[in-house]
Amino acid sequence: MTHLNAIAKQIREWQLARGLSDNELCKRFSGLGSTKTYTRILDGDVAELDLERWQIEYDQVWALIEIESQSTQDNEPIYDDLWHVTAPILAAKDAMAERGNNRLVIIEGPSGSGKTTAGRCLAARYGRRVVLTEADETWKDSLCSMLGGLLRSLSVRDIPLSTEDRKQKVLAILSGAPMCLVIDEAHHLGPRTLNLVKTILNQTQSQVIFLCIHTLFRKLECAAYEEARQLTQNRLAERVKLNGPALADVEKFLSRRLSFEPGTLKPCAKLCAGSAAEYGSWSFVNLVARKCRQLAGPAAVDQDTFVKALTKVQQSR
């Protein structure tokens, strides 16, 4: 059994557990290719396929599935028409169309504002073109650590030992076909790793998207002033600031997650939106909807039930 076939079988198990058809699965994850290609790979019929390409594609799909399984419940889909998702997608689309060096997008906001969700939606929409990775505290001072993380996210198995060899490997991959590197927790970067991002933008046609906490990224920009300035003044496509959820989006979100008694949705959405910024933004809205389902069961939500759910979530934050 090849690695590609093994990953396909893992994806099949996940698919069957959720009752998705092959058409639904391949539409949701474009990296799987057509249903015919997916079936061929499952059957081990890979003789005429580009194994390197499809292994990268299927590893990326499996990474998306793992992220989704860890962070959402089966009955809690992601809505890509809400502003905290549409704004980053539009910014990324503009960066992908850019032919100069202005291909950096900074998406910043407090915890729970939807940054990671936006990154997942980008990956689901563009498939192999988007590579998700997450910075950690070692990336601040270690170029080698960052390069290793990027190579793992690019599905490279034999990672070179030296920093220079890792750097050349990353640049070679990104030069071969433009990709969009989405770096979550980008506030963990430092002067040397910011310079690596500059090198990627200078020497390839790939794009880089930072997902970061606003206050922590501001500290990074002050601590690494010159390096950050070279990026934000000369290579920035757009800076997207995610704040508290807008009332219209909260109303749309709640209407999809819950059934309400007549005349109840709008005042409940207003209450929830008013508290969201203080208690955790979109993660708060999601928890309130979940608590409402627990309290109301199959019945339509009334205002008393909604207030009770909202209060319980507030008390737990």
C-alpha angles and dihedrals in degrees: 000000000000123000088248092053091048092053090047090054091051089052090049091054090051090047094051092047088058097041095239121158120228089253092052092047096048091046090051094047110034091185090076091069121214123342087252092056091046091052092047092052091047089052091049092245096142102131096114098034128102096249096191092053096046094044089057090046095049094043088054092050091050090049089054091049091051091050091048093047092051098046108033140044120237092251094047109082124184116248112216095191095071117104097245087061102033094051094055091043092053091047091049091048091054091049091051090054093049116108097187128064096279094105103120119108120189116201110186136172143124123292111290095023094120103262096132091043089055090052092051091049090051090052092047091050100045101029116193091008090073121063117194120208135158126221121220134191093275089066091069094073105011121075088178091057093051092048090050091051092050092049092050090050088050088056094247109157102184100057114188118241101225124074093230093051090049091050093051090048092053092047092048092053094046091046092053095062124358112252135181112237110205108196113193119201088023091165085082091072123106139198096285095044092047086055089053089056088051090052091051091052092045099046103035138037092236124120129230125209121192118205106193147152107260099227095044093048090052088055089051091051090053095045093047096032101157095042093046091045092055089055100042096042101040108022107029117118096179143338113218117197116202114200134163115330115271117244093243091054093047090051091049092047095049093046089058096045100042142028113232134200112253113285093011104096100071098049091043092050090049091053092048095046091049092057100036099085092052098044105040112302114235094000087059093050090049093050092049091052090049093049090049090056090052093050099040100037111187093341124100114265117253125198094258091054091047093050090049091051093046092049092050092052092047090053091052096052 
